[in-house]
């Protein structure tokens, strides 16, 4: 990832937050309810890998708000 001039927050920190947000959303929604835990966790990680970029803007906002406190 290239540095974002809009935010002083490191890209790696934003990516980690975006991944955590996606993972939390999926786990709370109870996706894949009938699967064994190991398979469910594997699928969740696949979904996180595919979808974390969708949460970049929200992750950046969340981190910026935390830094203001």
C-alpha positions as CSV (number, residue, x, y, z in Angstrom):
1,X,0.0,0.0,0.0
2,X,1.1,3.5,-0.7
3,X,1.0,6.1,2.1
4,X,-2.1,8.2,2.2
5,X,-1.4,11.9,2.3
6,X,-4.8,12.5,3.9
7,X,-4.0,10.5,7.0
8,X,-1.0,10.4,9.3
9,X,-2.0,6.9,10.3
10,X,0.2,4.2,8.8
11,X,-1.4,2.1,6.1
12,X,-0.6,-1.1,7.9
13,X,-2.6,0.1,10.9
14,X,-5.5,1.1,8.7
15,X,-5.4,-2.3,7.0
16,X,-5.3,-4.2,10.3
17,X,-8.3,-2.2,11.6
18,X,-10.3,-2.8,8.3
19,X,-9.6,-6.5,8.6
20,X,-10.7,-6.5,12.3
21,X,-13.9,-4.7,11.4
22,X,-14.8,-7.2,8.6
23,X,-14.0,-10.1,10.9
24,X,-16.1,-8.7,13.7
25,X,-19.0,-8.0,11.4
26,X,-18.9,-11.6,10.0
27,X,-18.6,-13.2,13.4
28,X,-21.5,-11.2,14.8
29,X,-23.7,-12.0,11.9
30,X,-23.2,-15.7,12.5
31,X,-22.3,-16.6,8.9
32,X,-21.8,-20.2,8.1
33,X,-23.8,-21.5,11.1
34,X,-23.8,-25.2,10.2
35,X,-20.1,-25.6,9.6
36,X,-17.6,-27.1,12.0
37,X,-15.7,-24.4,13.8
38,X,-12.4,-25.0,12.0
39,X,-14.1,-24.8,8.5
40,X,-16.2,-21.7,9.6
41,X,-13.0,-19.9,10.8
42,X,-11.3,-20.8,7.5
43,X,-14.2,-19.3,5.5
44,X,-14.3,-16.2,7.6
45,X,-10.6,-15.6,7.0
46,X,-11.2,-16.0,3.3
47,X,-14.0,-13.5,3.4
48,X,-11.8,-11.1,5.4
49,X,-9.1,-11.4,2.8
50,X,-11.5,-10.6,0.0
51,X,-13.5,-7.9,1.6
52,X,-11.2,-5.8,3.9
53,X,-10.6,-3.1,1.3
54,X,-14.3,-2.3,1.5
55,X,-13.8,-1.1,5.0
56,X,-10.7,1.1,4.4
57,X,-12.5,4.5,4.7
58,X,-14.4,3.4,7.8
59,X,-11.2,2.1,9.4
60,X,-9.4,5.3,8.7
61,X,-12.2,7.3,10.3
62,X,-12.3,5.1,13.3
63,X,-8.6,5.4,13.9
64,X,-8.5,9.1,13.3
65,X,-11.3,9.5,15.9
66,X,-9.3,7.4,18.4
67,X,-6.2,9.6,17.9
68,X,-8.3,12.7,18.6
69,X,-9.2,11.5,22.1
